């Protein structure tokens, strides 16, 4: 058998080397592909306009003021409602106190005398045309009555003295004033057919509530 030419052997050996890849070559190619992909990701990240992770963390950690518009109306509404309810309750309590004081005053007046209202109405009519303080201020005096004896009602005892020689009727105006002197209520008290030299006592009774504190003031006194 003739030996194969050397050039043919070399071609066959070289062809075998190009067609066969061992384990070492495959691992190298895989590593190269991984490195290339990682480089591409890094390149994309570096070209982006997004801030770095460090700067993002710094911005996110800044305190942000709460948006008061989201809760101010919700919190204000209950407060307004509570204030409105408190004011309504105070008005109702004041109205009840006033009504109670007026009822007690009426009851006390009724218990004093059956003809009290008639005499008081006559006194009011008699004082309508009186100028000044009237002609009987020296014939009338007034003293306070303890609330413990009137059921808590503010009342003053008005004493009439007839110093004339004939029977007379008397009428007085009593103002209930506060600490500043402002008139809170005016009452008219009278007595009729008072004989010469005799005395009579009537009550000037306030229908106002206990607060604010009031005091009685004799304003007019007329004998007629």
C-alpha positions as CSV (number, residue, x, y, z in Angstrom):
1,X,0.0,0.0,0.0
2,X,1.3,3.4,-1.0
3,X,1.6,5.9,1.8
4,X,-0.9,8.8,1.9
5,X,0.6,12.0,0.9
6,X,1.6,14.3,3.8
7,X,-0.5,17.2,2.5
8,X,-3.7,15.1,2.7
9,X,-3.0,14.0,6.3
10,X,-2.5,17.6,7.4
11,X,-5.8,18.7,5.8
12,X,-7.7,15.9,7.5
13,X,-6.2,16.6,10.9
14,X,-6.9,20.3,10.6
15,X,-10.5,19.6,9.5
16,X,-11.0,17.5,12.6
17,X,-9.8,20.3,14.9
18,X,-12.2,22.8,13.4
19,X,-15.3,20.6,13.6
20,X,-14.8,19.5,17.3
21,X,-15.3,21.7,20.4
22,X,-14.4,20.4,23.8
23,X,-15.8,21.2,27.2
24,X,-13.3,23.9,27.8
25,X,-14.4,25.8,24.7
26,X,-18.1,25.7,25.6
27,X,-17.5,27.1,29.1
28,X,-15.4,29.9,27.7
29,X,-18.1,30.9,25.3
30,X,-20.8,30.9,28.0
31,X,-18.7,33.1,30.3
32,X,-18.0,35.5,27.5
33,X,-21.8,35.8,26.8
34,X,-22.5,36.4,30.4
35,X,-19.9,39.1,30.7
36,X,-21.2,40.8,27.5
37,X,-24.8,40.9,28.8
38,X,-23.7,42.3,32.2
39,X,-21.7,45.0,30.4
40,X,-24.7,45.9,28.3
41,X,-26.9,46.3,31.5
42,X,-24.3,48.4,33.2
43,X,-24.0,50.6,30.1
44,X,-27.8,51.0,29.9
45,X,-27.9,51.9,33.6
46,X,-25.1,54.4,33.3
47,X,-26.8,56.1,30.3
48,X,-30.1,56.5,32.1
49,X,-31.3,59.8,33.6
50,X,-32.6,58.1,36.8
51,X,-30.7,59.1,40.0
52,X,-28.5,56.6,41.7
53,X,-29.7,54.4,44.5
54,X,-27.9,56.5,47.0
55,X,-29.6,59.8,45.9
56,X,-33.0,58.1,45.6
57,X,-32.7,56.9,49.2
58,X,-31.8,60.4,50.3
59,X,-34.8,62.0,48.6
60,X,-37.2,59.4,49.9
61,X,-36.1,59.9,53.5
62,X,-37.1,63.6,53.5
63,X,-40.1,64.3,55.7
64,X,-43.1,65.5,53.9
65,X,-45.6,68.0,55.5
66,X,-49.1,66.5,55.8
67,X,-51.8,67.7,53.4
68,X,-54.1,69.5,55.9
69,X,-56.8,70.0,53.2
70,X,-57.5,66.2,53.4
71,X,-58.6,66.3,57.0
72,X,-59.2,69.9,58.1
73,X,-62.8,69.8,57.0
74,X,-63.5,66.4,58.5
75,X,-62.1,67.5,61.9
76,X,-63.7,70.9,61.8
77,X,-67.2,69.5,61.2
78,X,-67.4,67.5,64.4
79,X,-66.0,70.5,66.4
80,X,-68.6,72.8,64.9
81,X,-71.3,70.3,65.6
82,X,-70.2,69.9,69.2
83,X,-70.0,73.7,69.7
84,X,-73.5,74.1,68.2
85,X,-74.9,71.4,70.5
86,X,-73.3,73.0,73.5
87,X,-74.7,76.4,72.7
88,X,-78.1,74.9,72.1
89,X,-78.0,73.1,75.4
90,X,-76.9,76.3,77.2
91,X,-79.8,78.2,75.6
92,X,-82.3,75.5,76.6
93,X,-81.0,75.4,80.2
94,X,-81.3,79.2,80.4
95,X,-84.8,79.1,79.0
96,X,-85.8,76.4,81.5
97,X,-84.4,78.4,84.4
98,X,-86.2,81.5,83.3
99,X,-89.5,79.6,82.9
100,X,-89.0,78.0,86.3
101,X,-88.3,81.3,88.0
102,X,-91.4,82.9,86.5
103,X,-93.6,80.0,87.5
104,X,-92.3,80.1,91.1
105,X,-92.9,83.9,91.2
106,X,-96.5,83.5,90.0
107,X,-97.1,80.8,92.6
108,X,-95.7,83.0,95.4
109,X,-97.7,86.0,94.3
110,X,-100.9,83.9,94.2
111,X,-100.2,82.5,97.7
112,X,-99.8,86.0,99.1
113,X,-103.1,87.5,98.1
114,X,-106.0,86.7,95.7
115,X,-106.3,90.4,94.7
116,X,-102.6,91.0,94.1
117,X,-102.8,91.1,90.3
118,X,-105.7,93.4,90.3
119,X,-104.0,95.9,92.7
120,X,-100.8,95.7,90.7
121,X,-102.5,96.5,87.4
122,X,-104.2,99.5,89.0
123,X,-100.8,100.7,90.2
124,X,-99.4,100.5,86.7
125,X,-102.2,102.5,85.3
126,X,-101.9,105.1,88.1
127,X,-98.2,105.7,87.4
128,X,-98.5,106.2,83.7
129,X,-99.0,109.9,83.9
130,X,-96.8,110.6,87.0
131,X,-93.8,112.8,86.4
132,X,-90.7,112.4,88.5
133,X,-90.7,110.1,91.5
134,X,-94.3,110.8,92.7
135,X,-95.9,112.3,95.8
136,X,-95.5,109.4,98.2
137,X,-91.8,108.4,98.3
138,X,-91.7,109.3,102.0
139,X,-94.7,107.1,102.7
140,X,-93.2,104.0,101.2
141,X,-90.3,101.8,102.3
142,X,-88.8,98.6,100.9
143,X,-86.8,95.7,102.4
144,X,-85.5,92.5,101.0
145,X,-87.1,89.1,101.6
146,X,-84.8,86.1,102.2
147,X,-84.9,83.6,99.3
148,X,-85.2,80.8,101.8
149,X,-88.7,82.1,102.6
150,X,-89.8,82.6,99.0
151,X,-88.8,79.4,97.3
152,X,-85.7,80.9,95.8
153,X,-87.6,83.8,94.2
154,X,-86.2,87.4,94.5
155,X,-88.8,89.4,96.3
156,X,-88.9,92.6,98.3
157,X,-91.4,93.7,100.9
158,X,-93.0,97.1,100.1
159,X,-94.5,98.9,103.1
160,X,-97.2,101.6,102.6
161,X,-98.1,104.0,105.3
162,X,-101.1,106.3,105.0
163,X,-100.2,109.5,106.8
164,X,-103.1,111.5,105.5
165,X,-106.5,112.0,107.1
166,X,-108.5,110.1,104.5
167,X,-108.5,106.7,102.8
168,X,-106.1,106.5,99.8
169,X,-104.7,104.2,97.2
170,X,-101.0,103.8,96.6
171,X,-98.9,102.7,93.7
172,X,-95.1,102.1,93.4
173,X,-92.7,101.2,90.6
174,X,-89.9,98.8,91.4
175,X,-87.0,98.1,89.0
176,X,-84.8,95.1,89.3
177,X,-81.3,96.0,88.2
178,X,-78.0,94.2,87.7
179,X,-74.6,95.1,89.2
180,X,-74.1,97.8,86.5
181,X,-77.5,99.4,87.2
182,X,-79.1,98.2,84.0
183,X,-82.8,97.5,84.4
184,X,-83.6,93.8,83.9
185,X,-87.3,94.0,84.9
186,X,-89.9,96.5,86.1
187,X,-92.7,95.5,88.5
188,X,-95.7,97.6,89.7
189,X,-97.1,97.1,93.2
190,X,-100.1,98.7,94.8
191,X,-102.6,98.7,97.7
192,X,-106.1,100.1,97.7
193,X,-108.4,101.6,100.3
194,X,-105.7,102.1,102.9
195,X,-107.3,103.9,105.9
196,X,-105.7,106.9,107.6
197,X,-102.8,106.0,109.9
198,X,-102.8,102.4,108.7
199,X,-100.0,100.4,107.1
200,X,-100.0,97.7,104.4
201,X,-97.4,95.4,103.0
202,X,-97.1,94.0,99.5
203,X,-94.5,92.1,97.6
204,X,-92.4,93.2,94.6
205,X,-91.5,89.9,93.0
206,X,-89.0,89.4,90.2
207,X,-89.7,86.8,87.5
208,X,-86.1,86.8,86.3
209,X,-83.8,83.7,86.7
210,X,-81.4,83.6,89.7
211,X,-78.4,84.6,87.5
212,X,-77.3,87.3,87.0
213,X,-77.8,88.6,90.5
214,X,-80.4,91.5,90.7
215,X,-81.4,94.0,93.3
216,X,-84.7,95.9,93.8
217,X,-84.8,99.7,93.4
218,X,-87.8,101.9,94.4
219,X,-88.3,104.2,91.4
220,X,-91.7,105.9,91.9
221,X,-94.4,106.1,94.6
222,X,-97.8,107.8,94.2
223,X,-100.7,108.3,96.5
224,X,-104.0,108.9,94.7
